[in-house]
Amino acid sequence: MRIDNLPFLKLLQLADSALPIGSAAHSFGLETLTIEDNLNVEQLEVFFQHYLAETGGLESAYCRLGHRLLPGIDAELVTDAWLTLNHRLSALKTARESRVASTTLGRRFLQLVITLEDAPCLRQALTIARQQQSDIHYSIAFGLVGATLGIDETTTVLAYLQQSLANLISAGQRLLPLGQNQASGMQWRLKATLLEIAERSIDQAKQPTELNVFTPLLDISSMRHPQLQTRLFIS
């Protein structure tokens, strides 16, 4: 498979965990888990593996579905699909903290890309969401942007998973005594897990109405996060 170099470089920039959309401000429940002593450095890699298998699998499937909205985001059928995808993912994110984090990042991501790339379909997607007061989830927006850049579906999903893992590990480093070498090794070893999740999401995306996620500990941690006395993260 040949990848066009310019779109690929653009994708690398957008998949950078340092992208200025505020992802570093979110721990997606990790902060509560560490403060309440439910997660330590020794458990972190296995935890991330399971986290990605559940939440990452769901996000990957929706990233694929977002990618498939192109071409024709302004067509009535695709407009309905764009809104429906975001509504469904909101319904699956039961914890308000995680749901708001996903939609905040999604909105900021789409707004940023619109300033970088002349893509009428992305402006239309943002306009539609604003008019209908709809959420814009990060994974769905990322998939749509990947398609707009001409990046194939699986490469887009892998880039999304890579930045998700990088953000989680970065949060872990700020919450726990996790060194740079440990963090790099963890991220390196988990790449095989990312490939497995991306592959599995192909089948998951075929039946979006049957997609679900089971993360009770994370959901409870996210819900408890606003009650923490001291917080480093928004979520």
C-alpha positions as CSV (number, residue, x, y, z in Angstrom):
1,M,0.0,0.0,0.0
2,R,1.4,3.4,-1.1
3,I,0.8,6.4,1.2
4,D,1.0,9.8,-0.3
5,N,3.7,11.6,1.6
6,L,2.0,15.1,2.1
7,P,-1.3,13.8,3.5
8,F,0.7,11.4,5.7
9,L,2.7,14.2,7.1
10,K,-0.4,16.2,7.8
11,L,-1.9,13.1,9.6
12,L,1.2,12.8,11.7
13,Q,0.8,16.4,12.9
14,L,-2.9,15.9,13.7
15,A,-2.1,12.7,15.6
16,D,0.5,14.4,17.7
17,S,-0.5,14.4,21.4
18,A,0.8,18.0,21.6
19,L,-1.9,19.2,19.1
20,P,-3.4,22.3,20.7
21,I,-6.9,21.0,21.3
22,G,-6.5,20.4,25.1
23,S,-6.1,16.7,25.2
24,A,-3.4,17.0,27.8
25,A,-6.0,18.3,30.2
26,H,-8.0,15.0,30.3
27,S,-7.1,11.8,32.0
28,F,-10.4,10.0,31.2
29,G,-10.8,8.6,34.7
30,L,-7.1,7.8,35.4
31,E,-6.7,10.6,37.9
32,T,-9.5,9.2,40.2
33,L,-8.1,5.7,39.9
34,T,-4.6,6.7,40.9
35,I,-5.7,9.0,43.8
36,E,-8.0,6.3,45.2
37,D,-5.1,3.8,45.0
38,N,-6.9,1.6,42.4
39,L,-4.0,1.9,39.9
40,N,-0.2,1.9,40.2
41,V,2.8,1.8,37.9
42,E,3.0,-2.0,38.0
43,Q,-0.6,-2.3,36.8
44,L,-0.5,0.4,34.2
45,E,0.5,-1.5,31.1
46,V,-2.1,-4.2,31.6
47,F,-4.6,-1.6,32.4
48,F,-3.9,0.3,29.2
49,Q,-4.2,-2.9,27.3
50,H,-7.7,-3.6,28.6
51,Y,-8.7,0.0,28.4
52,L,-7.8,0.1,24.7
53,A,-9.5,-3.2,24.0
54,E,-12.8,-1.8,25.3
55,T,-12.8,1.9,24.9
56,G,-10.3,1.9,22.0
57,G,-12.3,-0.7,20.2
58,L,-15.5,1.4,20.4
59,E,-13.7,4.5,19.3
60,S,-12.0,2.7,16.5
61,A,-15.3,1.5,15.1
62,Y,-16.7,5.0,15.2
63,C,-13.6,6.4,13.7
64,R,-14.1,4.0,10.7
65,L,-17.7,5.1,10.5
66,G,-16.7,8.7,10.5
67,H,-14.2,8.0,7.7
68,R,-17.0,6.4,5.6
69,L,-19.1,9.6,5.6
70,L,-17.1,10.9,2.8
71,P,-17.9,11.8,0.0
72,G,-20.9,14.1,0.2
73,I,-21.1,15.3,3.8
74,D,-23.7,17.9,2.6
75,A,-26.0,15.2,1.2
76,E,-29.2,14.7,3.3
77,L,-28.5,11.0,3.9
78,V,-24.9,11.6,5.0
79,T,-25.9,14.6,7.1
80,D,-28.3,12.3,9.0
81,A,-25.6,9.7,9.4
82,W,-23.1,12.4,10.8
83,L,-25.7,13.4,13.4
84,T,-26.7,9.9,14.2
85,L,-23.2,8.7,14.7
86,N,-22.5,11.4,17.2
87,H,-25.8,10.9,19.0
88,R,-25.1,7.1,19.3
89,L,-21.6,7.6,20.7
90,S,-22.9,10.1,23.2
91,A,-25.5,7.5,24.4
92,L,-22.7,4.9,24.8
93,K,-20.6,7.2,27.0
94,T,-22.6,7.0,30.2
95,A,-20.1,9.1,32.3
96,R,-20.7,12.8,31.7
97,E,-17.0,13.6,32.3
98,S,-15.7,11.3,29.6
99,R,-18.6,12.2,27.3
100,V,-17.9,15.9,27.6
101,A,-14.1,15.3,27.2
102,S,-14.7,13.4,23.9
103,T,-17.1,16.1,22.5
104,T,-14.9,19.0,23.6
105,L,-11.8,17.5,21.9
106,G,-13.9,16.6,18.8
107,R,-15.2,20.1,18.4
108,R,-11.8,21.7,19.0
109,F,-10.1,19.2,16.6
110,L,-12.6,20.0,13.8
111,Q,-12.3,23.7,14.3
112,L,-8.5,23.5,14.2
113,V,-8.3,21.4,11.1
114,I,-10.7,23.8,9.3
115,T,-8.2,26.6,9.9
116,L,-5.4,24.4,8.5
117,E,-7.1,22.7,5.5
118,D,-9.4,24.1,2.9
119,A,-12.1,21.5,3.1
120,P,-15.7,22.6,2.6
121,C,-17.0,19.2,3.8
122,L,-15.4,19.8,7.2
123,R,-16.9,23.3,7.5
124,Q,-20.3,21.8,6.5
125,A,-20.0,19.1,9.2
126,L,-19.2,21.7,11.8
127,T,-22.1,23.9,10.6
128,I,-24.6,21.0,10.7
129,A,-23.6,20.1,14.3
130,R,-23.9,23.7,15.4
131,Q,-27.3,24.1,13.8
132,Q,-28.6,20.9,15.3
133,Q,-26.8,21.5,18.6
134,S,-25.2,18.1,18.2
135,D,-22.2,16.7,19.9
136,I,-19.0,16.2,17.8
137,H,-17.0,13.3,19.1
138,Y,-13.2,13.2,18.7
139,S,-13.0,9.7,17.1
140,I,-15.7,10.4,14.5
141,A,-14.2,13.8,13.6
142,F,-10.8,12.2,13.3
143,G,-12.2,9.6,10.9
144,L,-13.9,12.3,8.8
145,V,-10.7,14.3,8.7
146,G,-8.6,11.3,7.7
147,A,-10.9,10.6,4.8
148,T,-10.8,14.3,3.8
149,L,-7.0,14.1,3.6
150,G,-7.2,11.0,1.5
151,I,-5.7,8.7,4.1
152,D,-7.1,5.2,4.0
153,E,-9.4,4.0,6.8
154,T,-7.1,1.7,8.7
155,T,-4.2,4.1,8.7
156,T,-6.5,6.8,10.1
157,V,-7.7,4.4,12.8
158,L,-4.2,3.5,13.8
159,A,-3.2,7.1,14.0
160,Y,-6.2,7.8,16.2
161,L,-5.3,4.9,18.5
162,Q,-1.6,5.9,18.6
163,Q,-2.4,9.4,19.8
164,S,-5.0,8.0,22.3
165,L,-2.3,5.8,23.8
166,A,0.2,8.6,23.9
167,N,-2.2,10.8,25.8
168,L,-3.0,8.1,28.3
169,I,0.7,7.4,28.9
170,S,1.4,11.1,29.3
171,A,-1.4,11.3,31.9
172,G,0.1,8.3,33.7
173,Q,3.5,10.0,33.8
174,R,2.0,13.1,35.5
175,L,0.0,11.0,38.0
176,L,2.5,8.2,38.8
177,P,6.2,7.7,39.2
178,L,6.5,6.5,35.6
179,G,9.9,7.3,34.0
180,Q,10.5,8.3,30.4
181,N,12.2,5.0,29.5
182,Q,9.4,3.0,31.1
183,A,6.8,5.1,29.2
184,S,8.6,4.6,25.9
185,G,8.8,0.9,26.4
186,M,5.2,0.6,27.4
187,Q,4.1,2.5,24.3
188,W,6.4,0.4,22.1
189,R,5.1,-2.9,23.4
190,L,1.4,-1.9,23.1
191,K,1.6,-1.2,19.4
192,A,0.7,-4.8,18.7
193,T,-2.4,-4.3,20.8
194,L,-3.3,-1.2,18.6
195,L,-3.0,-3.4,15.5
196,E,-5.3,-6.0,17.0
197,I,-7.9,-3.4,18.0
198,A,-7.8,-1.8,14.6
199,E,-8.3,-5.1,12.9
200,R,-11.2,-6.1,15.1
201,S,-12.9,-2.8,14.6
202,I,-13.5,-3.7,10.9
203,D,-16.1,-6.2,11.9
204,Q,-17.4,-4.0,14.8
205,A,-18.1,-1.2,12.4
206,K,-20.3,-3.4,10.3
207,Q,-23.0,-3.5,13.0
208,P,-22.9,-0.1,14.7
209,T,-26.2,-0.5,16.5
210,E,-24.8,-3.5,18.3
211,L,-21.6,-1.7,19.5
212,N,-21.2,-1.5,23.3
213,V,-18.5,-1.0,25.9
214,F,-18.2,-2.4,29.4
215,T,-16.0,-0.2,31.6
216,P,-17.7,0.1,35.0
217,L,-14.6,1.0,37.0
218,L,-13.7,3.8,34.5
219,D,-17.2,5.1,34.4
220,I,-17.5,5.3,38.2
221,S,-14.0,6.9,38.4
222,S,-15.0,9.5,35.8
223,M,-18.3,10.2,37.7
224,R,-16.3,10.6,40.9
225,H,-13.7,12.9,39.4
226,P,-15.5,16.2,40.1
227,Q,-15.6,15.4,43.8
228,L,-11.8,15.1,44.2
229,Q,-10.4,17.7,46.5
230,T,-7.3,18.3,44.3
231,R,-7.3,17.8,40.5
232,L,-4.7,18.0,37.8
233,F,-7.1,17.1,35.0
234,I,-10.5,18.2,33.8
235,S,-11.7,14.6,33.4
